[in-house]
Amino acid sequence: MATATLSKFDYEVRDRQGKMVTGQIEADNQAAVAAKLKSMGYAPLKISEVKTSGMQTELKIPGFGDKVKLKDLAIFSRQFATMIGSGLALIRALSILAEQTENSKLRETIEEVRSDIEQGQALSSSLAKHEKVFPKLYIAMVRAGETAGMLDEVLIRVAVMLEADVKLRTKIKSAMTYPVIVFVMAILLSTVMLIFIVPVFADMFADMGADLPMLTQMLVTLSGFITSWLGILTYIVIPTVLWQVYKRVRATEKGRFALDVMKLKVPVFGILFHKIALTRFARNLSTLMAAGVPILQALEITADTVNNGPISEAIKDVQDSVRQGESMNSPLSRHEIFPPMVVQMIAVGEETGNVDGMLEKVSDFYDTEVEAMTESLTALMEPLMIGVIGGIVGGMVIALYMPMFKIFEVIGDAA
């Protein structure tokens, strides 16, 4: 038997306090909508069916407007916590948030969550249906907040955690953006010179019939290759193939682990990536434990969300040891990826019964370290990358003018 398609209805109602509330709901007909609204304690004022047609189909471009960012989640969590703390019912709070949020994907998700709660589902159970929007860590904390009856406090913790993660990612981008831009500029400048400038000099050198210095000959040969069909295909195909290979490798568990190991061994930046991973480990585990999530589940979620293979493997080893009755600091000390300071802080936390507090201090410490290191790297990279561009462009200019110097010497000797 085919399932009947539900229609969408816009509604305007008054709540028990006399305030106007608007929203959208799915039902079989207007009578069903009115009955549902009355059961929720609302006084229906206006109910109208949403008309859809082929001309009204919303245009969606893949990759645009269909992704919920951490910043969106942080704002949603803080507003949600404020509304619940003020005494608003979940359904009313979600209705208001659905109207206020600017992200279309998040708005759609909030409306679906609200519909699930209207049908009697728990908030955490509904959020678990949308793992692409709400991370595993988020869902676990909401479930813990529901169990402990402190949902508003947990949502504030979630908001603080997400805001800290957004700030951390901003720091990473600030450290990586400048060298990437300069590297791209160096490639573009070199390409422009090889395609448009070097051939002009090459024709002039050919007319002179003079022997070219080795550096100039190499530059002319490279220019000829770049401007050929084979060179153009190579210029396009090789980066595309390398990118596809990277994506394939990154899609596998072993590939991600190998890439994470390589990232940690990169000179200078490897230290930064290590500190970032330690920050995320300490913050996530601290937030989960403070929210009342059981230690084994907290370790499992942290291992899944730390975004670093070696640290994730180490956390899983810690989880196995804790399951067998050991303390956290003992298995942590067996992994070199965790500095002694981290192990000692956790040991003190276990002795004093304040592990989440000590982890928060570890997170704050590495946050400061990451900020200081990104500032140092940015200051160091600026003159270094300018020197790289100057070296590339200057080397090409010198190579082009070397034959002219030789010709001038020949003319001078003949005179």
ChimeraX attribute file (.defattr): number of C-alpha atoms within 10 A of each C-alpha:
attribute: neighborCount
match mode: 1-to-1
recipient: residues
	/A:1	3
	/A:2	4
	/A:3	5
	/A:4	7
	/A:5	9
	/A:6	11
	/A:7	15
	/A:8	19
	/A:9	20
	/A:10	16
	/A:11	20
	/A:12	17
	/A:13	21
	/A:14	16
	/A:15	16
	/A:16	10
	/A:17	7
	/A:18	10
	/A:19	9
	/A:20	14
	/A:21	17
	/A:22	17
	/A:23	16
	/A:24	19
	/A:25	20
	/A:26	17
	/A:27	16
	/A:28	13
	/A:29	15
	/A:30	19
	/A:31	11
	/A:32	12
	/A:33	22
	/A:34	20
	/A:35	12
	/A:36	17
	/A:37	20
	/A:38	14
	/A:39	11
	/A:40	13
	/A:41	12
	/A:42	21
	/A:43	18
	/A:44	20
	/A:45	13
	/A:46	13
	/A:47	20
	/A:48	14
	/A:49	16
	/A:50	12
	/A:51	9
	/A:52	10
	/A:53	6
	/A:54	6
	/A:55	6
	/A:56	8
	/A:57	8
	/A:58	7
	/A:59	6
	/A:60	9
	/A:61	8
	/A:62	8
	/A:63	7
	/A:64	7
	/A:65	13
	/A:66	13
	/A:67	15
	/A:68	17
	/A:69	12
	/A:70	17
	/A:71	16
	/A:72	16
	/A:73	20
	/A:74	23
	/A:75	16
	/A:76	21
	/A:77	23
	/A:78	19
	/A:79	20
	/A:80	23
	/A:81	23
	/A:82	17
	/A:83	19
	/A:84	19
	/A:85	14
	/A:86	10
	/A:87	9
	/A:88	14
	/A:89	12
	/A:90	15
	/A:91	17
	/A:92	18
	/A:93	18
	/A:94	25
	/A:95	21
	/A:96	17
	/A:97	20
	/A:98	23
	/A:99	14
	/A:100	11
	/A:101	16
	/A:102	12
	/A:103	16
	/A:104	14
	/A:105	14
	/A:106	23
	/A:107	19
	/A:108	12
	/A:109	19
	/A:110	23
	/A:111	20
	/A:112	19
	/A:113	25
	/A:114	22
	/A:115	19
	/A:116	17
	/A:117	18
	/A:118	16
	/A:119	10
	/A:120	9
	/A:121	13
	/A:122	14
	/A:123	17
	/A:124	19
	/A:125	15
	/A:126	19
	/A:127	24
	/A:128	18
	/A:129	14
	/A:130	16
	/A:131	13
	/A:132	11
	/A:133	18
	/A:134	17
	/A:135	15
	/A:136	17
	/A:137	22
	/A:138	24
	/A:139	20
	/A:140	22
	/A:141	25
	/A:142	24
	/A:143	22
	/A:144	20
	/A:145	20
	/A:146	16
	/A:147	12
	/A:148	12
	/A:149	11
	/A:150	16
	/A:151	21
	/A:152	22
	/A:153	18
	/A:154	26
	/A:155	25
	/A:156	18
	/A:157	21
	/A:158	25
	/A:159	24
	/A:160	17
	/A:161	19
	/A:162	21
	/A:163	19
	/A:164	20
	/A:165	20
	/A:166	16
	/A:167	15
	/A:168	18
	/A:169	13
	/A:170	12
	/A:171	19
	/A:172	17
	/A:173	12
	/A:174	16
	/A:175	23
	/A:176	16
	/A:177	12
	/A:178	16
	/A:179	18
	/A:180	12
	/A:181	12
	/A:182	17
	/A:183	15
	/A:184	12
	/A:185	13
	/A:186	20
	/A:187	13
	/A:188	12
	/A:189	13
	/A:190	17
	/A:191	15
	/A:192	12
	/A:193	15
	/A:194	22
	/A:195	17
	/A:196	12
	/A:197	15
	/A:198	23
	/A:199	18
	/A:200	11
	/A:201	16
	/A:202	20
	/A:203	12
	/A:204	12
	/A:205	17
	/A:206	11
	/A:207	9
	/A:208	11
	/A:209	9
	/A:210	13
	/A:211	13
	/A:212	19
	/A:213	13
	/A:214	11
	/A:215	14
	/A:216	23
	/A:217	16
	/A:218	13
	/A:219	18
	/A:220	22
	/A:221	14
	/A:222	16
	/A:223	22
	/A:224	17
	/A:225	16
	/A:226	18
	/A:227	15
	/A:228	13
	/A:229	11
	/A:230	11
	/A:231	15
	/A:232	12
	/A:233	11
	/A:234	14
	/A:235	12
	/A:236	11
	/A:237	12
	/A:238	11
	/A:239	11
	/A:240	12
	/A:241	11
	/A:242	11
	/A:243	12
	/A:244	12
	/A:245	12
	/A:246	14
	/A:247	13
	/A:248	12
	/A:249	16
	/A:250	16
	/A:251	11
	/A:252	11
	/A:253	10
	/A:254	12
	/A:255	16
	/A:256	19
	/A:257	20
	/A:258	15
	/A:259	16
	/A:260	20
	/A:261	16
	/A:262	11
	/A:263	17
	/A:264	20
	/A:265	14
	/A:266	12
	/A:267	9
	/A:268	11
	/A:269	17
	/A:270	16
	/A:271	15
	/A:272	23
	/A:273	19
	/A:274	20
	/A:275	22
	/A:276	25
	/A:277	20
	/A:278	23
	/A:279	27
	/A:280	23
	/A:281	24
	/A:282	23
	/A:283	24
	/A:284	28
	/A:285	28
	/A:286	24
	/A:287	23
	/A:288	26
	/A:289	22
	/A:290	18
	/A:291	25
	/A:292	17
	/A:293	22
	/A:294	13
	/A:295	16
	/A:296	16
	/A:297	16
	/A:298	23
	/A:299	25
	/A:300	18
	/A:301	23
	/A:302	25
	/A:303	24
	/A:304	17
	/A:305	17
	/A:306	22
	/A:307	17
	/A:308	24
	/A:309	21
	/A:310	18
	/A:311	24
	/A:312	22
	/A:313	15
	/A:314	18
	/A:315	24
	/A:316	18
	/A:317	19
	/A:318	25
	/A:319	23
	/A:320	15
	/A:321	16
	/A:322	18
	/A:323	12
	/A:324	9
	/A:325	9
	/A:326	13
	/A:327	17
	/A:328	20
	/A:329	20
	/A:330	16
	/A:331	18
	/A:332	23
	/A:333	16
	/A:334	13
	/A:335	18
	/A:336	10
	/A:337	14
	/A:338	16
	/A:339	12
	/A:340	14
	/A:341	10
	/A:342	19
	/A:343	19
	/A:344	16
	/A:345	18
	/A:346	26
	/A:347	20
	/A:348	14
	/A:349	17
	/A:350	16
	/A:351	11
	/A:352	10
	/A:353	12
	/A:354	16
	/A:355	21
	/A:356	22
	/A:357	17
	/A:358	22
	/A:359	24
	/A:360	18
	/A:361	18
	/A:362	21
	/A:363	25
	/A:364	16
	/A:365	13
	/A:366	20
	/A:367	22
	/A:368	12
	/A:369	15
	/A:370	23
	/A:371	18
	/A:372	12
	/A:373	19
	/A:374	19
	/A:375	14
	/A:376	12
	/A:377	18
	/A:378	17
	/A:379	12
	/A:380	11
	/A:381	17
	/A:382	13
	/A:383	10
	/A:384	13
	/A:385	18
	/A:386	14
	/A:387	13
	/A:388	14
	/A:389	18
	/A:390	13
	/A:391	13
	/A:392	14
	/A:393	16
	/A:394	13
	/A:395	13
	/A:396	18
	/A:397	15
	/A:398	12
	/A:399	21
	/A:400	23
	/A:401	12
	/A:402	15
	/A:403	20
	/A:404	14
	/A:405	11
	/A:406	15
	/A:407	14
	/A:408	11
	/A:409	12
	/A:410	11
	/A:411	10
	/A:412	9
	/A:413	8
	/A:414	7
	/A:415	6
